[in-house]
Amino acid sequence: MVTILDKEPKLVWKHFDEIRKIPRCSKHEEKIRKYLVDFAKAKKLDFSEDKCGNVVIRGPATKGMEKKPVVVLQGHMDMVCEKNSDKKHDFAKDPLELVIDGDWLKANGTTLGADNGVGCAMALAALEDSELKHGPLEALFTVDEETGLTGAFNMAPELVKGRMMVNLDSEEMGSVFIGCSGGGDSTLTMGLSPKPLPKDYEPVALKVSGLKGGHSGVDIHEQRANAIRVLSRVLNAGWAAGEFMLADIKGGNLRNAIPRESFAVVGIKSDKKKETIEKFKAMAAAILEEVRAIDPGLALDVKDSDAKEGNALSTEETRKLLDLVLGLPHGVQAMSLDMAGLVETSCNLAVIGIDGKTLKIQTSSRSSIKSALAATRERIKAIATLAGAKVEESAGYPGWKPNLKSKLLALTKDACKDVTGKEPALKAIHAGLETGIVGERFPGMDMVSIGPDLKNPHSPDERVGIASVKELYKILGALLKKV
C-alpha cells in the first residue's frame, strides 16, 4: 500500500490523503464539504457556508499579527472524474489508488484530483500549522469549478472579508500567474431520423483510443489529438469507398477535457465493407504519423458489430452529420500578440453523442480577449446553422487582467526569491480560473495564483511533483509572514 504520510510537509499530505478517499466529482461535493466543516468544528474555527455550497473557514492571526490584512487562501472542492475505459472504479464511492513514480504522485488508472485537492490540503494545513506566522486567514473552498465555475459565480458577497487572495489552483512551480482567459460553452443539437438498417448493410464498430487527452486550456497548445476529430476524419476517409449509414457515435465526457476516446457504429454495404475498412485504417495510420510526436498511442480498432437489428441514419443524414463535425473548430485559433507563448483564443470540440433521435455536440471556447471569444462562438453558431442544428450558449465567464502594480504580487515575488533564490516567472494561463469571477464579484480584490508542478490534469495521466508541493508550502509560509 502506497503511503504519502511520511512526505513533507506532513500536514499537507495528511489532508490530501484524506481528501483522495472522499468522492468529490463536480456537483457532488457533499462529502468533501462535510470533511471541511468537521475540520473547522474539531479545530474550533469559525466557518460559514452559503446557499451554493461554498465554505469559508476563518483562522485567527498568530500572536502579534492581529492587525495584519486578512488573506484569503482559495481552492475548489471538486475534481474531474476521468478514468481509463478498462479501469474498474466507481468515483461515487471508491477511494483513489495512489502510485508513486519517482518524485511524482499519480493515481492508478484515474485522475488524481491534485487539481485542486493539493490546493485545498495546503489551505487546511495553513489553518492548523503552529509554525506559520500570519495575519487573519480565510480559507475559501468553492464548489463545481470544473463544470461551470458555479461556486464562484454564485458566491454570497458577505462570505469573505479579505481583499488579498492567493488562489492555489495553478500548475507550474516557479511561476506566479497573474491573468487568465475567459470562456463559454456552445451546445449544438440536431434532430435525426434513424431507420432500420437495410439487410444488405453490415454493422461495423470503430473505436479510437490511446490518446493523452488533457486540460482543454492548459494542454491545448501541445496539439494533442482529439479523439472526436480523429474519428470524423477516419469516417470521412471511408466515405470515398462508398456511402455508409451511421448508427451511433460518441466521444468525450467533459467540456474542459480534450477527448481521449471515441466510438462509432456504421452500416456498410457488404460489397464495400473490405475497401471501406481499409480506408478507415489508412487514414488512422496517416493521422498517427501527424501526431506521433505528442500522441504515439493513437489506435483504431475496427470490428464487426452485433447491432444488426439496430437503426441507422440515411446516407444523406450521415453525410450532413460528418460535415458538421468536420467543420467545427478545435485547437488553437490565435496566439497572444502581447505575451509570448500564450494562447489567446482556442476551442475544444469536447463531447458528441446520439440520444435517440437527437445529436448533441458540446464545444468549449476560451480567449483572453472578449471580442475574440465572441467571434469564435459566432463561428460555431454559423456552422451549426448551416447544418440545420440549434445552438444554446452558456453565459460565459470573465477573464482576469494582469496587474503588474499589485502589492500582493510584489510580496509573492519576494517570497519566491527568499525560498528559491530566484525571481518567479510571471504568467497568464489559457484557462478559466476562479480569480476572474472573484475579481469581478469583489472589486478591489488583489490576487495571485500559485501552485505545484502538476502535469496532465483532467486525464488519468495526471501527476503532481512531490518536491514541488514542499517548496510551494514554504513559499506560502514566507508570503503570509510578509503580508
N, C-alpha and C positions, 0 to 999 in steps of 0.2 A: 504494500500500500504506500503510495507516494505521499509524503507529508511536506508541507511548506512552513510548519510551525517553528522550525529551527532557523528559518531565514530572517535576516534583518531588513527592515525594522519589524520586530516581533509583533507589535500592536497592529500594524497594518496587515500583516499576513494572517494574524488571528482573525480579524474581521473578514478578510477576503475568504478565508477557509469556511467561515460560517455562511457568508453570502452565496458561495458557489453551491451550497446544499439547498438553497431556497429557490423554488420556482418563481420566476420573475419575467416571463415573456411580456412584451408590451401589452398594456391594457389589463394585465393580470398581476398587479403589484401588491395584492392584499397581504401576502405572507411576508414580503420584504418590508412593507410598511409596519407590520406588527413587530418585526425584529427591531426596527429603528425606535419605535415607541417604547418597546420593552427596555431597550438600552437606556433611553432617556430616564425612564422611571427608576431603573436599577441604580443609575448614577445620580439620581435626584436632581436632574437638569430640567429646566423649563423647556417646554416644547409646545408647538401648535400644529394643527392640521387645517387645511382649507377644504372647501367643498369638492375641489377637483381631486384631492388625494395627496397633494404636496405636503411635505413635512419639513418643519424647521426646528432644530434643536439648538438652544442657546447655552453657550458655555461662558462662565464668568472669567474675567481677566485674572491673570496671575498677580500676586501681590505687588503693588507699586505701579501697575499699568492700567489701573481702572479708568483713567481719563483718556486713554488712547482711543482712536477711532474704531468703531465696530467694523470687523472684517467678515464678509460673507464667503464661506467655502461652499462651492456648489458642484453638484453632480446629479446624475439621473439614476433612478432605481432600476429601470427596465433594461433588458438586453435583447439583442437579436437572437432568436432561437432557430439556428440553422444546423443541419446535420447531413452527413453523407447518406445517400439513399440506402446503403447496406448496413447502416448503423441502427441497432435497436436501442432507442432512447425515447422516453416519454418526458418532455420538458415540463409537463404538469405535475410530475412527482419525483422524477429521478434526479439525484444529485449529479453534478458534473464530475466526470472522472479526470483527475489531473495527471499530467505527464510532464516530467522534467527532462528537457533535451538540452544538455549543456547549461548555458546561462539563460535559457528560455523556459517559460512555463506555458503549457498549452493544454488542451483537453483532448480526450480520446474520441475522435470522430464527430465532435460537435464544436460549436462556438464556445469560447472560453468565458465570455462575459466580463473580461477585463475592461471592456467598453460597456459600462463605466463603473464596474464593480470595484476596480482598484481605486478610482477616484473617491467613491463612497467610503471605502475602507480607510482611506487616508484622512478624510474629514472626521470620521469616527475616532480614529487614533489620536488626532489632534485634540479632540474634546477631552480625552482622558489621560493624555500624556503629561505627567507631572514635571517632566524635564523641559518642556517647551515654555518659552516666555512669550506672552501675547496679551493683547488687549481683549476686549469682549469679542466673542465669536458667535456667528450664526451659521450653523451647518444646514444648508438648504438642499433638500433631496426632492427632485421633481419626477413626475410620472410621464410615461408614454412619450419619451423623447424620440424614440426610434421610428415610430409610425405616424407621428403627427405633431410633435412638439406641443402636445395638448396641455401638459402641466405648465409650461412656461406661458403659453397663450392665455390660460385661464387662472393664473396665479392671483390670489387675493392681494390687493395692493398694500394691505396692512401687515402682510406676512413677515416681511423683513424690514429692518430699520437701517441697516448698514448701507453705505454708499460707496464702499470699496469691495469689489468682488473678485475672488480668484476662482475661475472655472477650472475644474480638474479633469477635463474631458478631451485634452489634446493627446497626440500620439507620437511625439518626437522629442526625446530628451535632448537638451541643449538648445532648444528653441522656445521662444515666447511668442505666442500667437496673439495678434492684436487686431484681427479682422476676419470676417468670414463672408461667404456668399449667402444670398437669399435664394429662395426656390419655390416651386409649386408643382403640383401634380396635375396630369390630364388623364381622364379615364374615358376610353372610347368604347362604345357598344354598337353592335350592328346585328340586325335581325337576320336569321338564317332559315333555310327551308330544306332540312335534311329529308332524304327519302331512302327507301330500302336499296341496298347495294345490288346492282344487277348481277345475275348469275354468272356472266362471263367476266366478271371482275374479281380479282383475288386480293384479300386484305393483307397488307404488309405493315409491320410496325418498325418505326425508326426511333432510335434513342441517341442523343448527343450527350456525352458525359466527359468527365476527366478534366474539366476546366477549373481554373482557380477561383473565378468569381471575385468577390471582394466588395468593398465600400464604393458606392457609385459616385462619391465625391472624391474621397482620398485616393482611390486607385484608378480613376478614370483615365488619367494621363498616360498610364502604362500600356494602354491599348490591349488590355486583356480581352480575349474573345468573349463574345456574348452568345450564349447558347441559343437564344431565340433567333438572333441574326444568322448564326451558322446554319440552323435548321432551315430557315427560309431560303437561304442560298442553295442548300442541298436539294430542297424540294423544287426550286426553280430550275436547277440543272436537269433534274429528272424529267421535267415537262417537255424538254426537247425530244425525248424518245417517244412521246405520246401523251395525250391528256389523261390525267387520272382524277380520282374523286377523293377529296379529303373527308375522312370520317371523324378524326379527332386531332386536336393539337393543344399542347400545354407546355408551359415553361416559366421558370422564375417563381419566386414566392413573395418577395418584398420589394417595395418601390425603391428602397435605397440600397439594394444589393444587386450587383451585376449577375445575371442569371448564369448558373453553373451547369444546369441540365435542362434538356427539353425533349419532348416526346411527340410523336405523330403516328397516326394510323391512316394509310391511304389505300384506296381500292384501285388496282392496276389491271388493265386488260390482260388476260392470260398470255396472249401472243406478244405483249410488250413488256412483260414482267422482267425478264432477264436483262434486256437492254436498259430499262429504266433504273434498275438497281445498280447496274454498272455505272451509270451516270451519277447516281447518288454518291457512290463510293469514290468516284474520281474527283468530284467536287470537294468532298470531305478531305481527301488527300491533298488537294491543292490548297485548301484553307489551312490545313496543318502546316504546310510549308510557309504560309504567310505569317503564322503566329507562333511557330515553333520556339522562337527565342524567349517568348514570355509564357506560352501555354503549351508545353510539349506533350501534355497528357491528353490532348483532344482525341476523342474516339467516337466513331459512328458505328452503332450496332444495327443491323438490318436483319429481320427475320419474319417468317410467316406469322400472321396474327390469327387468333381464334375468333375474331369478330365477324364471322361470315354472315351472320343474320342481322348485323347492325345496319344503321343508317349512315348515309354519306351525303355530302353536298354535291350538287351538279358540277360538271366541269367548269361551267361559266362562273358559278359562285366560288368555286375553288380558286380560279384564276384571280377573281376580284379580291379575295382574301389575301392571297400571296402578294399581289401588287400593293395592297395597303401596308402589309408588314414590311416589305422591301423598301417602301417609300419613306417610312418613318425614320426620323433621325436617331442616331445613337453615337455616343462618344463625344470627344472634344469638338466644340463648334468654334471657339475662339480662345486665343491666349491673351493674357493681360498685356496692355501696352505700357502700363505703369510699373509693374513689379515683375521682374524677370522670372520665368519659370512657373508663374501662377496661372492656372487655368481660369479664364474669365467666364466662359459660358460652356455648358455641356448639357447633354440629355442622356438619360438611361432608359432604354427600351426594357422595361422591368418585368412585366408579367403578361402572359397571354393564356387564354383558356376558352373552351366552349362549354357553356352550361345550357344543355337542352337545345333551344333554338336561338341562342344569343352568343355572339362572340364578344369577349371582353378583353381589352388591352389597357395596360396601365403604363404610363411613362412618367418620369420624374425629371424636371428641368431645373438647372441651377445657373445662377450668374451673380457676379458681384456688381453688375450694372442693371438697374431696374428696367430700363428700356430694352436691353438685350434679352433679359428674361422674358419680357412680354412678347418680343419678336419671335422667340423660339416657340413659345406656346401658341402664338398665332399661326406659325407654320404648321404645327401639328394639327391644329384645328382645320386649316385649309386642306391639308392632305386627307384628313378624315372626311371632310365634307364632300370632296371629290369622289370618295369611295362609297358615299351614302351612309356613313357612320355618324352617330351622335357623340357629342363631347361634353363632359362635365369637368369643370376646373375647380380645384381647391382654391381657397382664398390666398394661399401662399404665405410666406414668412419673410421678414425683413433681413437684410444683411447687417453687418457690423462694420462701420467705417473706422479705420485705424486712427488713433490719436497719439501722435508721436510726442506730444507735450504732457502726456498723462503722468501724474505724480506716482501712481501705483506702478506704472511701467518703469520709471526711474528706480524705484526701490527694488523691483524684481530684478532688474539688470544688475544692481549692486549685490543682491543676494546670490545670484548665479555666479558672479565673479568671485565672491568670497568663498564659495563652496568648490567651484571647479577651476578657478584661476583664469577664466577667460570669459569674454563677453558672449552672451547668448545671441543666436541669430533671431532677428525679428521677422515674423512671417504672418501671412494671411493664409487661410485654408479654404479650399474649394469644397466646402461642406457647410451645412447649416448647423451652427452652434446655437445653444440657447441664449448666448450672450446677445445676439441680435435682437431677440424678443425682449429680454430683460432690460436691455438698454433703452428700448422704446417704451416699455411699461414703467420704468423707473428713471425719469430724466435726471441726468447728472451722475448716474452710476459710473464709477471709474473701474475699468475691468481689464484683466489679462487672463489668458488661458494657458495652462501648462499641463504637462503630462509625461508619463514614462515612455520608453520605446515600446510601441505597440504595432505589430505587423498583421496585415490581412484581417482587419476587423470585419465582422458580418459574414465570415466564412469559417468552415471547420479548420482552416489553417491559421486561425487567429492565435497569436502568441505575444507574451509580454516579457520584456527583459527584466530579469530578477534584480540585477545590479542597478538598473536604471530606477527601479522603484526606491531603492535605498538612497540613491543620490537625490532623487526628487524630494523625498521626505526631508532631507537635510536642507534643501533649498527652501522648502515651505517653512521650516522652522526658522531659518535665518530671515526670511521675508517677514514673518509675523513679528519677530523681535524688532525689526527695523520700523515697522509701522507703529 
